[in-house]
Amino acid sequence: MLRAGIVGLPNVGKSTLFNALVANAKAEAANYPFCTIEPNVGVVSVPDERLEVLAKISSSEKIVPTRIEFVDIAGLVKGASKGEGLGNQFLANIREVDAIVQVVRCFDDPDIIHVSGSVEPIRDIEIINLELVLADFDQVEKRIDRVRKQAKNSKEAQAELTVLESLMAVLSEGKSARQVSLSEEEESLIKSLGLLTRKPIIYAANVAEDDLATGNEWVEQVRKFAETEQAKVVIISAQVEAELVDLSEEERQEFLASLDVEEGGLKSLIKATYELLGLRTYLTTGPQETRAWTITAGMKAPQAAGVIHTDFERGFIRAETVAYQDLVTLGSMNAAKEKGLVRSEGKEYIVQEGDILLFRFNV
Ligand code: GDP
């Protein structure tokens, strides 16, 4: 399962946000009786409006959304890359995630101490990013030493060296490696390094409830910064999300309406994280369940079938396919069949976002 790590300075609202994530996940845990939850890992459903629509068409008994994991990576402080605090452990945790959500404090509250004395989101971002940059710097430096020797006799090592040097140029200015644009081929040369500052990132601007609808000056600063990295910004209010957890549906609606918003930002954050990972969703639907499955872009039908079960991949024969929009427009699978919109696809078919699939396979 894909993992996103939540990072940020102390007292920016990480735990509040993470607890809200977990509380929502627990409410749904009935769907996943066999899932064990580690204290710092929350498994959350990815909101997908299509599921409700399809479940109605198929009269499905239940809906199973696709999921991602959020890991609370506490303990990043200045000096982490030099082993301060939980430094190294912390960096190792980040190395394992597929994407980073950096919570940035964009609310003022005299009662909540700010570790650096004042609310100043860009400085905060830079403190965190610098630790990650330093860790990457060390790694790239070591790698360069090794590859330089090989580069004399190897074209591939030479190519890698060029890429490493372009990364080094940016890292040594204290900037994130994601600012370097690389071709797919170049990317593959350095993939095994697992660079922290090349992982996709979302900045979660944590605002006070009154700013949730409009944002504020701090959010604008974060946006400006994020643009330099082509990163995304999502406005959330961790505190609003924490309060929503204990409310009834009716009370939730009232509370959100009073703030002039539809949600506290958590849903947007989960969706944005999923999209950030470059994932695609295909759907299966029937009387038992309507379900979303996660694949990566470009996956072919047999591999996509393998996400459900390895037997499906091994014994793959064909996939019956209809696009979500076609099915919804026509209202039923039979109507879609009559119009010739249900196709039979073979092994080379590249599954598209929103495909509804039914696999034929040998056991
Ligand atoms: P962490 O150290 O980053 O995990 O921060 P916490 O989630 O523990 O939050 C630190 C304090 O800030 C807690 O007392 C939270 O209740 C409070 N807090 C979190 N988000 C907000 C917010 O949006 N507004 C205000 N006023 N307080 C918040």
Boltz pocket constraint, residues with backbone or C-beta under 6 A from the ligand:
constraints:
  - pocket:
      binder: B
      contacts: [[A, 8], [A, 9], [A, 10], [A, 11], [A, 12], [A, 13], [A, 14], [A, 15], [A, 16], [A, 17], [A, 107], [A, 108], [A, 109], [A, 112], [A, 206], [A, 207], [A, 208], [A, 209], [A, 236], [A, 237], [A, 238], [A, 239], [A, 240]]
      max_distance: 6.0
